Each structure stands twice: as structure tokens, then as C-alpha cells.
Amino acid sequence: MNESKPIRKPGILSKDIGNERLLYSVEGKEIHTLNSTAKLIWELCDGEHSSAEMEQAIRARFAVNEQQDVIGDVRRTLETLWSKGLLEPF
């Protein structure tokens, strides 16, 4: 994955439920549940944030140690969102 700036696919309905977010893909007729970290990544998929900027936002919001592979987690989450058809191609 390059350092593109992912963007959410239009037509995905979302609803916050506590710290989680439900996404509904009308096209795929699927529901996806995001935990608080994936929810933040989803929010940052606005075409203006790179995966490196997402990593910084996660480190700022959540208690993570320096050794934790946050960028790897961000990239895996982005790949999953993309594979589920929730992001525009990047």
C-alpha cells in the first residue's frame, strides 16, 4: 500500500453505537462493526489523511506503547475496509 489518502466509498450508511460504529453497505447488503480504533481510521478516510497521519492520530488518542506496530495495524485495517468494498480504490 502506498501513502495515498484513502476515501470512504459513497453510499455507506453509518451509525455510532457507543464507542463503536456500524457501517451498512447497501450495495453489498452487509453490516460491519468497527471498534473504537477502526472507527477513528474510518473517520480519517476523508481523502486528506495518509496512513502515517492516521498512525499519529491513534497514538495521540489511545494509550499505545512505542513498540506497538500501529502503522501495521492501520494498513491492515485499511486493507480490510478496502477488501469489504467500503473504500474507494487507492
Phi, psi and omega in degrees: 000134179272185182269038176292174181245096186300154179224141179296145177284138177294155177087007176266119179275142180223150179213131176280136174227096185064231180275358182254166176227134174263134175243136177237120178266106180298317181300313182270353182051049181230151174245136179234139178250127179252134174284181186297326179289313178296327177298316178296317178300315178302315180298327182275357176277068184242010181081003182242351184239133174274170177297326178295321178291326176294320177301315180299319180295320179294316179297326180286326185269327186245154178279101177234145180276163185297331183279346182292136182277072183293318181297323176297318178296318178299312182296319178296320178295316178298318179297320178294314178301318179294316182294335178275359179079024183262347180241152172293152178302140178218000000 
